[in-house]
């Protein structure tokens, strides 16, 4: 335990949180390869029904997270981010364990929704790092933490797919629940959180001064929330059709399943490699410039993807999109933390999480609608236009304001 007046060892905290979010990334993503197959064991469904229930089960988590995240953020600002990480870990452990016992698809969907409602693990981990790290090092620290979760989500499906070949789907849910139980104790014993040294008495604290609407840079924060949502929309828009697009590019030649896996992994691999470096660079040159560069790179990566004719170029541009993500995602969170009072950091990060969850729901929907109305390649033109418009709005919005970068 930490002595009351001793400063937090922010580097130690950073690496412990990095490991914690990596473990959570594995736990969240290891069920992805077989969730639809598990749903198929819960009843006799037609193909259309199975597609509907699978989509509903995936979306339910993000929908409830969108609604509930701000409530947990408000509580975290009052009670502490470490406590909220522990609360999320324990709640997710319970929800995952019960998922292994479900008897029908509606019980599964209900528990997926509960997982979203009990979440907030990663957003509070980011908030904790943002408030316990020296301001000039926040970009570097958040960039490193991003690689932890990204690495976990890259490794998780491989682990889940491997486990599914040796044991029942239900046992994997129990293993996932066990990971969150381990995380609960790991956070409890190893993560440090220093409370503010000076605290106003409750009766002297003006509640209206701690409202989001009273923040001087709230328009900038809202622009960052929208940016997060749009980044998630464009990243998720390709998910419903990625295998079909790979098959079209291959034109009957090559292993579609294997190459689809490579294509899907490219953005995450790039983010894992580049996020820490871009975080440090943002601390030196200004975070807003990293976000503007990320918009430019995203447009330059998305637009040409619509015209690829070989798998090599598809993989190349998907990797470039991952570099754009590595530029944007840590920088957005760094800019949020630098323009938010410490008493509201968790709340603001949870709002950002809500917008990200909304993007996770809207992205596949937009991708499916565009692919159905036009073709697969139109998705990339659509996403390039979205990034160009948002980048332009961000540029004018941010440069009109005096903000901490």
C-alpha positions as CSV (number, residue, x, y, z in Angstrom):
1,X,0.0,0.0,0.0
2,X,1.1,3.5,-0.7
3,X,1.9,6.0,2.0
4,X,-0.5,9.0,2.1
5,X,2.0,11.7,1.1
6,X,4.3,9.7,-1.2
7,X,4.1,10.5,-4.9
8,X,2.8,7.7,-7.2
9,X,5.4,5.9,-9.3
10,X,3.7,6.7,-12.6
11,X,6.0,4.5,-14.7
12,X,5.3,1.5,-12.5
13,X,1.6,2.3,-12.6
14,X,1.7,2.7,-16.4
15,X,3.2,-0.8,-16.9
16,X,0.8,-2.4,-14.4
17,X,-2.2,-0.8,-16.2
18,X,-0.7,-1.9,-19.5
19,X,-0.6,-5.5,-18.4
20,X,-4.1,-5.2,-16.9
21,X,-5.7,-3.8,-20.1
22,X,-3.9,-6.4,-22.2
23,X,-5.4,-9.1,-20.1
24,X,-8.8,-7.5,-20.4
25,X,-8.3,-7.2,-24.2
26,X,-7.6,-10.9,-24.3
27,X,-10.7,-11.7,-22.2
28,X,-13.0,-9.5,-24.3
29,X,-11.8,-10.7,-27.7
30,X,-11.2,-14.4,-27.1
31,X,-14.9,-15.2,-27.4
32,X,-15.3,-13.4,-30.7
33,X,-14.3,-16.4,-33.0
34,X,-17.0,-18.7,-31.6
35,X,-19.8,-16.5,-30.2
36,X,-22.0,-17.1,-33.3
37,X,-21.2,-20.8,-33.2
38,X,-22.2,-20.8,-29.5
39,X,-25.5,-19.1,-30.4
40,X,-26.1,-21.8,-33.0
41,X,-26.0,-24.4,-30.2
42,X,-28.8,-22.6,-28.3
43,X,-31.6,-23.4,-30.7
44,X,-32.6,-24.5,-34.2
45,X,-32.2,-21.3,-36.1
46,X,-32.5,-20.5,-39.8
47,X,-29.6,-18.7,-41.4
48,X,-31.4,-15.4,-41.2
49,X,-32.3,-15.9,-37.5
50,X,-28.7,-16.8,-36.7
51,X,-27.4,-13.7,-38.4
52,X,-29.9,-11.6,-36.6
53,X,-29.2,-13.0,-33.1
54,X,-25.4,-12.9,-33.7
55,X,-25.6,-9.2,-34.7
56,X,-27.9,-8.4,-31.8
57,X,-25.6,-10.2,-29.3
58,X,-22.6,-8.2,-30.5
59,X,-24.4,-4.9,-30.6
60,X,-26.1,-5.3,-27.2
61,X,-22.9,-4.8,-25.3
62,X,-22.1,-1.6,-27.1
63,X,-25.6,-0.2,-26.8
64,X,-25.7,-0.5,-23.0
65,X,-22.2,0.8,-22.7
66,X,-23.2,3.9,-24.7
67,X,-25.9,4.6,-22.2
68,X,-24.3,3.6,-18.9
69,X,-20.7,4.7,-19.2
70,X,-21.2,8.3,-18.1
71,X,-22.9,7.1,-14.9
72,X,-19.8,5.1,-14.0
73,X,-17.6,8.0,-15.0
74,X,-19.4,10.3,-12.6
75,X,-19.0,7.8,-9.8
76,X,-15.3,7.2,-10.6
77,X,-14.6,11.0,-10.3
78,X,-16.1,10.8,-6.8
79,X,-14.9,7.4,-5.5
80,X,-11.7,6.8,-7.5
81,X,-10.7,5.2,-10.8
82,X,-9.0,2.2,-9.2
83,X,-12.2,1.3,-7.4
84,X,-14.2,1.5,-10.6
85,X,-11.7,-0.8,-12.4
86,X,-12.1,-3.3,-9.6
87,X,-15.9,-2.9,-9.8
88,X,-15.8,-3.5,-13.6
89,X,-13.5,-6.5,-13.3
90,X,-15.8,-8.2,-10.7
91,X,-19.0,-7.4,-12.6
92,X,-17.6,-8.7,-15.9
93,X,-16.4,-11.8,-14.1
94,X,-19.9,-12.5,-12.9
95,X,-21.5,-11.7,-16.2
96,X,-19.0,-13.9,-18.2
97,X,-19.4,-16.8,-15.7
98,X,-23.2,-16.7,-16.0
99,X,-22.9,-16.6,-19.8
100,X,-21.4,-20.0,-19.6
101,X,-24.7,-21.2,-18.0
102,X,-27.2,-19.7,-20.4
103,X,-29.9,-22.0,-21.8
104,X,-31.3,-19.9,-24.6
105,X,-30.3,-17.0,-26.9
106,X,-32.3,-14.3,-25.0
107,X,-30.4,-15.1,-21.8
108,X,-27.2,-14.7,-23.7
109,X,-28.2,-11.4,-25.2
110,X,-29.4,-10.1,-21.8
111,X,-26.0,-11.0,-20.3
112,X,-24.1,-9.4,-23.2
113,X,-26.1,-6.2,-22.5
114,X,-25.2,-6.5,-18.8
115,X,-21.5,-6.8,-19.7
116,X,-21.8,-3.5,-21.5
117,X,-23.6,-1.9,-18.5
118,X,-21.0,-3.2,-16.0
119,X,-18.0,-2.2,-18.2
120,X,-15.9,0.9,-18.1
121,X,-12.7,-1.0,-17.3
122,X,-10.5,0.4,-20.1
123,X,-11.9,4.0,-19.9
124,X,-11.2,4.1,-16.2
125,X,-7.8,2.6,-16.7
126,X,-7.0,5.5,-19.2
127,X,-8.5,8.0,-16.8
128,X,-6.3,6.7,-13.9
129,X,-3.2,7.0,-16.1
130,X,-4.2,10.5,-17.2
131,X,-4.6,11.7,-13.7
132,X,-1.6,9.9,-12.1
133,X,1.0,10.8,-14.7
134,X,2.9,14.1,-15.1
135,X,1.1,16.2,-17.6
136,X,4.1,16.4,-20.0
137,X,4.3,12.5,-20.1
138,X,0.5,11.8,-20.5
139,X,0.8,11.3,-24.3
140,X,3.6,8.8,-23.9
141,X,1.8,6.9,-21.1
142,X,-1.6,6.7,-22.9
143,X,0.2,5.6,-26.1
144,X,1.8,2.7,-24.3
145,X,-1.5,1.7,-22.6
146,X,-3.3,1.7,-26.0
147,X,-0.7,-0.9,-27.2
148,X,-1.7,-3.1,-24.2
149,X,-5.4,-3.3,-25.1
150,X,-4.6,-3.5,-28.8
151,X,-2.2,-6.4,-28.2
152,X,-4.7,-8.2,-26.1
153,X,-7.4,-7.9,-28.8
154,X,-5.0,-9.2,-31.4
155,X,-4.0,-12.2,-29.3
156,X,-7.4,-12.9,-27.8
157,X,-9.1,-14.4,-30.9
158,X,-6.1,-16.7,-31.5
159,X,-6.3,-17.9,-27.9
160,X,-10.1,-18.3,-28.1
161,X,-10.0,-20.1,-31.4
162,X,-7.4,-22.5,-30.1
163,X,-9.2,-23.2,-26.8
164,X,-12.4,-23.9,-28.8
165,X,-10.7,-26.8,-30.5
166,X,-9.9,-28.5,-27.2
167,X,-12.9,-27.7,-24.9
168,X,-16.5,-26.7,-24.9
169,X,-17.6,-23.1,-25.6
170,X,-19.1,-22.9,-22.1
171,X,-15.7,-23.6,-20.4
172,X,-14.1,-20.8,-22.3
173,X,-16.6,-18.4,-20.7
174,X,-15.6,-19.7,-17.3
175,X,-11.9,-19.2,-18.2
176,X,-12.7,-15.6,-19.3
177,X,-14.5,-15.0,-16.0
178,X,-11.5,-16.3,-14.2
179,X,-9.3,-13.8,-16.0
180,X,-11.4,-10.9,-14.7
181,X,-11.3,-12.3,-11.1
182,X,-7.5,-12.4,-11.4
183,X,-7.6,-8.8,-12.7
184,X,-9.7,-7.7,-9.7
185,X,-7.0,-8.8,-7.2
186,X,-4.2,-7.7,-9.5
187,X,-5.6,-4.1,-9.5
188,X,-6.4,-4.2,-5.8
189,X,-2.8,-5.1,-4.8
190,X,-0.6,-3.5,-7.4
191,X,-2.2,-0.3,-8.8
192,X,-1.6,3.0,-6.9
193,X,-4.0,5.9,-7.0
194,X,-3.2,9.1,-5.2
195,X,-6.1,11.2,-4.1
196,X,-5.9,15.0,-4.5
197,X,-4.0,16.4,-1.5
198,X,-6.3,19.4,-1.0
199,X,-10.0,18.6,-1.0
200,X,-12.7,21.2,-0.4
201,X,-15.2,20.4,2.3
202,X,-18.4,19.0,0.7
203,X,-20.4,22.0,1.8
204,X,-18.0,24.4,0.1
205,X,-17.9,22.5,-3.2
206,X,-20.0,24.1,-5.9
207,X,-21.7,21.3,-7.8
208,X,-22.4,23.6,-10.7
209,X,-18.6,24.2,-11.2
210,X,-18.2,20.4,-11.7
211,X,-20.7,20.2,-14.5
212,X,-19.6,19.4,-18.1
213,X,-21.7,22.3,-19.4
214,X,-19.5,24.7,-17.3
215,X,-16.2,23.7,-18.8
216,X,-14.6,26.5,-20.8
217,X,-13.4,24.1,-23.6
218,X,-16.5,21.9,-23.8
219,X,-16.9,22.5,-27.6
220,X,-13.4,21.2,-28.1
221,X,-14.2,18.1,-25.9
222,X,-17.4,17.5,-27.9
223,X,-15.4,17.7,-31.1
224,X,-13.0,15.1,-29.7
225,X,-16.0,12.8,-28.7
226,X,-17.3,13.1,-32.3
227,X,-13.9,12.3,-33.7
228,X,-13.7,9.2,-31.5
229,X,-17.1,8.1,-32.8
230,X,-16.2,8.7,-36.4
231,X,-12.9,6.9,-36.1
232,X,-14.7,3.9,-34.7
233,X,-17.4,4.1,-37.4
234,X,-14.9,4.0,-40.2
235,X,-12.9,1.3,-38.5
236,X,-15.9,-0.9,-37.9
237,X,-17.7,-0.2,-41.2
238,X,-15.6,-2.8,-43.1
239,X,-16.2,-5.6,-40.5
240,X,-19.4,-7.1,-42.0
241,X,-17.8,-7.4,-45.5
242,X,-14.1,-7.8,-45.0
243,X,-14.1,-11.5,-46.0
244,X,-16.3,-10.8,-49.0
245,X,-14.1,-8.0,-50.1
246,X,-11.0,-10.1,-49.8
247,X,-12.7,-12.8,-51.8
248,X,-13.5,-10.2,-54.5
249,X,-9.9,-9.0,-54.6
250,X,-8.5,-12.5,-54.8
251,X,-10.8,-13.4,-57.6
252,X,-10.9,-17.1,-56.8
253,X,-7.2,-17.4,-56.1
254,X,-5.6,-17.9,-52.6
255,X,-6.8,-18.8,-49.2
256,X,-9.6,-16.4,-48.4
257,X,-9.9,-17.3,-44.7
258,X,-6.2,-16.9,-44.0
259,X,-5.8,-13.7,-45.9
260,X,-8.9,-12.2,-44.3
261,X,-7.3,-12.9,-40.9
262,X,-4.1,-11.1,-42.0
263,X,-6.1,-8.1,-43.5
264,X,-8.2,-7.8,-40.3
265,X,-5.1,-7.9,-38.1
266,X,-3.1,-5.2,-39.9
267,X,-4.6,-2.1,-38.3
268,X,-4.1,-3.5,-34.8
269,X,-0.5,-4.5,-35.6
270,X,0.3,-1.0,-36.8
271,X,-1.4,0.6,-33.8
272,X,0.6,-1.7,-31.5
273,X,3.9,-0.8,-33.1
274,X,3.4,3.0,-33.6
275,X,1.2,4.3,-30.7
276,X,3.9,4.7,-28.1
277,X,6.2,6.5,-30.5
278,X,3.4,8.9,-31.6
279,X,2.4,9.5,-28.0
280,X,6.0,10.7,-27.2
281,X,6.1,12.8,-30.4
282,X,2.7,14.4,-29.5
283,X,4.2,15.4,-26.1
284,X,7.0,17.2,-27.9
285,X,5.3,18.9,-30.8
286,X,1.7,19.3,-29.6
287,X,-1.1,16.7,-29.5
288,X,-3.5,18.6,-31.8
289,X,-0.9,18.4,-34.6
290,X,-0.8,14.6,-34.2
291,X,-4.6,14.5,-34.6
292,X,-4.5,16.6,-37.7
293,X,-1.8,14.5,-39.2
294,X,-3.9,11.4,-38.3
295,X,-6.9,12.7,-40.3
296,X,-4.7,13.3,-43.4
297,X,-3.1,9.9,-43.1
298,X,-6.5,8.2,-42.7
299,X,-7.9,9.9,-45.9
300,X,-4.7,8.9,-47.8
301,X,-5.2,5.3,-46.6
302,X,-8.9,4.9,-47.0
303,X,-9.5,6.4,-50.4
304,X,-6.9,4.3,-52.4
305,X,-8.3,1.2,-50.7
306,X,-11.4,1.5,-52.9
307,X,-9.3,0.9,-56.0
308,X,-7.0,-1.9,-54.9
309,X,-6.7,-4.9,-57.3
310,X,-4.2,-7.0,-55.4
311,X,-4.0,-8.3,-51.8
312,X,-0.6,-6.7,-51.3
313,X,-2.0,-3.2,-51.6
314,X,-5.1,-4.1,-49.5
315,X,-2.8,-5.2,-46.7
316,X,-0.6,-2.2,-47.2
317,X,-3.4,0.3,-46.9
318,X,-5.0,-1.5,-43.9
319,X,-1.6,-1.2,-42.2
320,X,-1.6,2.5,-43.0
321,X,-5.0,2.8,-41.5
322,X,-3.6,1.3,-38.3
323,X,-0.8,3.9,-38.3
324,X,-3.5,6.6,-38.6
325,X,-5.3,5.1,-35.6
326,X,-2.0,5.1,-33.7
327,X,-1.8,8.8,-34.4
328,X,-5.4,9.6,-33.5
329,X,-6.5,7.4,-30.6
330,X,-3.9,8.2,-27.9
331,X,-3.7,11.8,-29.0
332,X,-7.5,12.3,-28.6
333,X,-7.4,10.9,-25.0
334,X,-4.3,13.0,-24.2
335,X,-6.0,16.2,-25.4
336,X,-9.1,15.2,-23.4
337,X,-7.1,14.8,-20.2
338,X,-5.2,18.1,-20.7
339,X,-8.4,20.1,-21.2
340,X,-10.4,18.6,-18.3
341,X,-10.2,19.4,-14.6
342,X,-8.9,16.3,-12.7
343,X,-12.2,16.1,-10.8
344,X,-14.0,15.4,-14.1
345,X,-11.5,13.2,-16.0
346,X,-13.3,9.9,-15.6
347,X,-16.6,11.5,-16.5
348,X,-15.1,12.9,-19.7
349,X,-13.3,9.7,-20.6
350,X,-16.6,7.8,-20.0
351,X,-18.4,10.2,-22.4
352,X,-15.7,9.4,-24.9
353,X,-16.3,5.7,-24.3
354,X,-20.0,6.2,-25.0
355,X,-19.3,7.8,-28.3
356,X,-16.8,5.1,-29.2
357,X,-19.5,2.4,-28.3
358,X,-22.0,4.3,-30.5
359,X,-19.5,4.1,-33.3
360,X,-19.1,0.4,-32.8
361,X,-22.8,0.0,-33.3
362,X,-23.2,2.5,-36.2
363,X,-20.1,1.4,-38.1
364,X,-21.2,-2.1,-39.2
365,X,-24.7,-0.8,-39.9
366,X,-23.4,1.9,-42.2
367,X,-21.0,-0.5,-43.9
368,X,-23.8,-3.0,-44.5
369,X,-26.2,-0.3,-45.9
370,X,-23.5,1.2,-48.2
371,X,-22.4,-2.3,-49.5
372,X,-26.0,-3.2,-50.2
373,X,-26.8,0.1,-51.9
374,X,-23.6,0.4,-53.9
375,X,-20.7,-2.1,-53.6
376,X,-17.9,-3.0,-51.2
377,X,-15.5,-0.4,-52.5
378,X,-17.9,2.5,-51.9
379,X,-17.4,1.9,-48.1
380,X,-13.8,3.1,-48.4
381,X,-14.8,6.2,-50.3
382,X,-17.5,6.9,-47.7
383,X,-15.0,6.5,-44.8
384,X,-12.4,8.7,-46.5
385,X,-15.0,11.5,-47.0
386,X,-16.1,11.1,-43.3
387,X,-12.5,11.5,-42.2
388,X,-11.9,14.5,-44.5
389,X,-15.0,16.3,-43.2
390,X,-14.3,15.6,-39.6
391,X,-10.6,16.6,-40.0
392,X,-11.7,19.9,-41.5
393,X,-14.2,20.6,-38.7
394,X,-11.7,19.7,-36.1
395,X,-9.0,22.0,-37.6
396,X,-11.3,25.1,-37.5
397,X,-12.9,24.2,-34.2
398,X,-9.6,23.6,-32.3
399,X,-7.7,26.5,-33.8
400,X,-10.4,29.0,-32.8
401,X,-9.9,28.0,-29.2
402,X,-7.1,28.4,-26.7
403,X,-6.5,24.8,-25.6
404,X,-3.8,22.8,-23.8
405,X,-2.0,20.6,-26.3
